[in-house]
Amino acid sequence: MLKTKRTFIRPIEPADAVQIFSYRSDAGANKYQGWIPKSLEEVDAFIAKNQADFNTPDTWFQLVIIEKESQKIIGDIGVHFLHDGSQSEIGCTINKVFQNKGFATEALSAIIEYLFTTLKKHRIVASIDPKNTNSISLVKRLGFRKEAHHIQSLFINGEWVDDVIYAILNDEWQ
Ligand SMILES: CC(C)(COP(=O)(O)OP(=O)(O)OC[C@H]1O[C@@H](n2cnc3c(N)ncnc32)[C@H](O)[C@@H]1OP(=O)(O)O)[C@@H](O)C(=O)NCCC(=O)NCCS
């Protein structure tokens, strides 16, 4: 488990399903996300497939962000460990009630610090819909650089959408 000033970050657990469903099922708030669960069972399945180990190549690992004050789950972070063992991809979803309060920046900073300092990753990337301005502001605030803009490269929620790639190297993280 990681601690930040206002949060705890820990692996997702089966008992988290109801809280995860409450904000992940919000199709409006999550319109740029590939996964919007329609039932609690979908969330159960999502949790069940989480890996036992944090740092297994070719897998995603899901974590939840818990606000210390309320002890509630306020969002989640996915870490994709790429096949080469040296690079990771990250994604983050915050319950809209808790957005714009700095929680995403605070929690992702702790995860990035762990990936670079403890796991010695070389590079971290984020793949974002260019219309998702909140997400782009978030990664820029964390020091990521824009590296690419792919045109209609992902099929999400029934349509082809663009994808921008932001990245940061271990050397660039302070
Ligand atoms: C992308 C997402 C996680 C970004 O979350 P967020 O709430 O905007 O990010 P933060 O909590 O770090 O908020 C940052 C803002 O809070 C402000 N803020 C308010 N109080 C703050 C505090 N105490 N500390 C730090 N920042 C604070 C910051 O100034 C900043 O605003 P600015 O951009 O105008 O400078 C969120 O929009 C989301 O969950 N979207 C839906 C899911 C999604 O699309 N995810 C992306 C998939 S790639």
The ligand as an SDF file (V2000), in Angstrom:
LIG
                    3D

 48 50  0  0  0  0  0  0  0  0999 V2000
   -8.6450   12.4840  -16.1250 C   0  0  0  0  0  0  0  0  0  0  0  0
   -9.0320   12.7370  -14.6750 C   0  0  0  0  0  0  0  0  0  0  0  0
   -8.5470   11.5540  -13.8220 C   0  0  0  0  0  0  0  0  0  0  0  0
   -8.3390   14.0170  -14.2190 C   0  0  0  0  0  0  0  0  0  0  0  0
   -8.7540   14.2800  -12.8760 O   0  0  0  0  0  0  0  0  0  0  0  0
   -8.7660   15.7470  -12.2510 P   0  0  0  0  0  0  0  0  0  0  0  0
   -9.7650   15.7200  -11.1650 O   0  0  0  0  0  0  0  0  0  0  0  0
   -8.9310   16.7590  -13.3470 O   0  0  0  0  0  0  0  0  0  0  0  0
   -7.2880   15.8750  -11.7340 O   0  0  0  0  0  0  0  0  0  0  0  0
   -6.8190   16.5100  -10.3530 P   0  0  0  0  0  0  0  0  0  0  0  0
   -7.6420   15.9720   -9.2610 O   0  0  0  0  0  0  0  0  0  0  0  0
   -5.3880   16.3160  -10.2330 O   0  0  0  0  0  0  0  0  0  0  0  0
   -7.2610   18.0090  -10.5420 O   0  0  0  0  0  0  0  0  0  0  0  0
   -6.3730   18.9760  -10.9760 C   0  0  0  0  0  0  0  0  0  0  0  0
   -7.0610   20.3300  -10.7990 C   0  0  0  0  0  0  0  0  0  0  0  0
   -7.5050   20.4440   -9.4570 O   0  0  0  0  0  0  0  0  0  0  0  0
   -7.0480   21.6740   -8.9370 C   0  0  0  0  0  0  0  0  0  0  0  0
   -6.9510   21.5710   -7.4730 N   0  0  0  0  0  0  0  0  0  0  0  0
   -7.9470   21.9150   -6.6450 C   0  0  0  0  0  0  0  0  0  0  0  0
   -7.5770   21.6700   -5.3860 N   0  0  0  0  0  0  0  0  0  0  0  0
   -6.3420   21.1480   -5.4020 C   0  0  0  0  0  0  0  0  0  0  0  0
   -5.4410   20.6810   -4.3960 C   0  0  0  0  0  0  0  0  0  0  0  0
   -5.7790   20.6920   -3.1160 N   0  0  0  0  0  0  0  0  0  0  0  0
   -4.2360   20.2010   -4.7820 N   0  0  0  0  0  0  0  0  0  0  0  0
   -3.8950   20.1760   -6.0900 C   0  0  0  0  0  0  0  0  0  0  0  0
   -4.7250   20.6070   -7.0850 N   0  0  0  0  0  0  0  0  0  0  0  0
   -5.9410   21.0790   -6.7420 C   0  0  0  0  0  0  0  0  0  0  0  0
   -5.7650   21.9250   -9.6840 C   0  0  0  0  0  0  0  0  0  0  0  0
   -5.4250   23.2910   -9.6540 O   0  0  0  0  0  0  0  0  0  0  0  0
   -6.1010   21.4710  -11.0840 C   0  0  0  0  0  0  0  0  0  0  0  0
   -6.8250   22.4340  -11.7910 O   0  0  0  0  0  0  0  0  0  0  0  0
   -6.1940   23.1820  -13.0950 P   0  0  0  0  0  0  0  0  0  0  0  0
   -6.0480   22.1240  -14.1750 O   0  0  0  0  0  0  0  0  0  0  0  0
   -7.2250   24.1940  -13.4210 O   0  0  0  0  0  0  0  0  0  0  0  0
   -4.8810   23.7220  -12.6440 O   0  0  0  0  0  0  0  0  0  0  0  0
  -10.5650   12.9280  -14.5160 C   0  0  0  0  0  0  0  0  0  0  0  0
  -10.9720   13.9900  -15.3550 O   0  0  0  0  0  0  0  0  0  0  0  0
  -11.3700   11.6890  -14.8540 C   0  0  0  0  0  0  0  0  0  0  0  0
  -11.4750   10.7820  -14.0290 O   0  0  0  0  0  0  0  0  0  0  0  0
  -11.9680   11.6330  -16.0510 N   0  0  0  0  0  0  0  0  0  0  0  0
  -12.7940   10.5070  -16.4490 C   0  0  0  0  0  0  0  0  0  0  0  0
  -11.9700    9.2790  -16.7360 C   0  0  0  0  0  0  0  0  0  0  0  0
  -10.9500    9.5000  -17.8340 C   0  0  0  0  0  0  0  0  0  0  0  0
  -11.2900    9.9750  -18.9150 O   0  0  0  0  0  0  0  0  0  0  0  0
   -9.7170    9.1130  -17.5390 N   0  0  0  0  0  0  0  0  0  0  0  0
   -8.6010    9.2670  -18.4640 C   0  0  0  0  0  0  0  0  0  0  0  0
   -8.3070    8.0260  -19.1810 C   0  0  0  0  0  0  0  0  0  0  0  0
   -6.7980    8.1690  -20.1230 S   0  0  0  0  0  0  0  0  0  0  0  0
  1  2  1  0
  2  3  1  0
  2  4  1  0
  2 36  1  0
  4  5  1  0
  5  6  1  0
  6  7  2  0
  6  8  1  0
  6  9  1  0
  9 10  1  0
 10 11  2  0
 10 12  1  0
 10 13  1  0
 13 14  1  0
 14 15  1  0
 15 16  1  0
 15 30  1  0
 16 17  1  0
 17 18  1  0
 17 28  1  0
 18 19  1  0
 18 27  1  0
 19 20  2  0
 20 21  1  0
 21 22  1  0
 21 27  2  0
 22 23  1  0
 22 24  2  0
 24 25  1  0
 25 26  2  0
 26 27  1  0
 28 29  1  0
 28 30  1  0
 30 31  1  0
 31 32  1  0
 32 33  2  0
 32 34  1  0
 32 35  1  0
 36 37  1  0
 36 38  1  0
 38 39  2  0
 38 40  1  0
 40 41  1  0
 41 42  1  0
 42 43  1  0
 43 44  2  0
 43 45  1  0
 45 46  1  0
 46 47  1  0
 47 48  1  0
M  END
$$$$
